[in-house]
Amino acid sequence: QVQLAESGGGLVQPGESLTLSCAATGNFYRLGEMSWFRQAAGKERELVATITTGGLTTYADSVKGRFTISRDNDKSTLYLEMNSLKHEDTAHYFCNADISAGGRAIYWGQGIQVAVSS
C-alpha cells in the first residue's frame, strides 16, 4: 500500500527556519509531480509549491523567495525548506504526489503542523 508520511513540523519563532520531509513508501514504480499544500485554521487548503519529475518548480506568491521545494528521487522523498517564517505561515502542511502503482492516482499525506509564534 502506497503511503506518504510528512515529518519535520513544529513550533518556531518568526524569522526562523524549518524543513519538512515527505517520504513515499510502498510498492510503486513511478513518482510523478509532487506538491506541498497547507491549510490554516478557518481557511481553504492552498497550494504552496510544486516540483515536477524533472525538477521544475513553482511557488505561491506568498512564499516565493522564502521556501524551496526539492526532491530526492532515490529516496522517494519530497522536501520543503522554509526560511524567514512568518506568523501567517502557521498551518497544517500536506504533501501530495502523483503515483503510479498498478493504477495512477493522487496520494495525500496525513499532514503535519507548523506553528510560527513569538
Residue pairs with C-beta under 8 A, 6 or more apart in sequence:
1 26
1 27
2 24
2 25
2 26
2 27
2 28
2 99
2 101
2 107
3 24
3 25
3 26
3 107
3 109
4 22
4 23
4 24
4 95
4 96
4 97
4 107
4 108
4 109
5 22
5 23
5 25
5 109
5 110
6 20
6 21
6 22
6 93
6 94
6 95
6 109
6 110
6 111
6 112
7 20
7 21
7 22
7 23
7 112
8 18
8 19
8 20
8 21
8 112
9 18
9 20
9 93
9 112
9 113
9 114
10 18
10 113
10 114
10 115
11 115
11 116
11 117
12 18
12 85
12 114
12 115
12 116
13 116
13 117
13 118
14 85
14 86
14 87
14 116
14 117
14 118
15 84
15 85
16 85
16 116
17 81
17 82
17 83
17 84
17 85
18 82
18 85
18 114
19 79
19 80
19 81
19 82
20 36
20 79
20 80
20 82
20 93
20 95
20 112
20 114
21 77
21 78
21 79
22 34
22 36
22 77
22 78
22 79
22 80
22 95
22 97
22 109
23 75
23 76
23 77
24 31
24 76
24 77
24 78
24 97
24 99
24 107
25 76
26 101
27 101
28 99
28 100
28 101
29 100
29 101
30 99
30 100
30 104
31 53
31 73
31 76
31 97
31 98
31 99
32 52
32 53
32 97
32 98
32 99
32 100
32 104
33 50
33 51
33 52
33 53
33 97
33 98
34 50
34 51
34 69
34 71
34 78
34 95
34 96
34 97
34 98
35 47
35 48
35 49
35 50
35 51
35 69
35 95
35 96
35 97
36 47
36 48
36 49
36 50
36 69
36 78
36 80
36 93
36 94
36 95
36 96
37 45
37 46
37 47
37 48
37 93
37 94
37 95
37 96
38 45
38 46
38 48
38 89
38 91
38 92
38 93
38 94
38 114
39 45
39 46
39 91
39 92
39 94
39 111
40 88
40 90
40 91
40 92
41 91
43 91
45 94
46 60
47 60
48 59
48 60
48 63
48 67
48 69
48 80
48 93
49 57
49 58
49 59
49 60
49 63
49 67
49 69
49 80
50 57
50 58
50 69
51 57
51 69
51 70
51 71
51 78
53 73
55 71
57 68
57 69
59 67
59 69
62 88
63 82
63 89
66 82
66 83
66 84
66 85
67 80
67 81
67 82
67 83
68 79
68 80
68 81
68 83
69 78
69 79
69 80
69 81
70 78
70 79
70 81
71 77
71 78
71 79
72 79
78 95
78 97
80 93
82 89
82 114
85 114
85 116
86 116
87 116
87 117
87 118
88 116
89 114
89 116
90 114
90 115
90 116
90 117
91 113
91 114
92 111
92 112
92 113
92 114
93 111
93 112
93 113
93 114
94 108
94 109
94 110
94 111
95 108
95 109
96 106
96 107
96 108
96 109
97 106
97 107
98 104
98 105
98 106
99 105
99 106
99 107
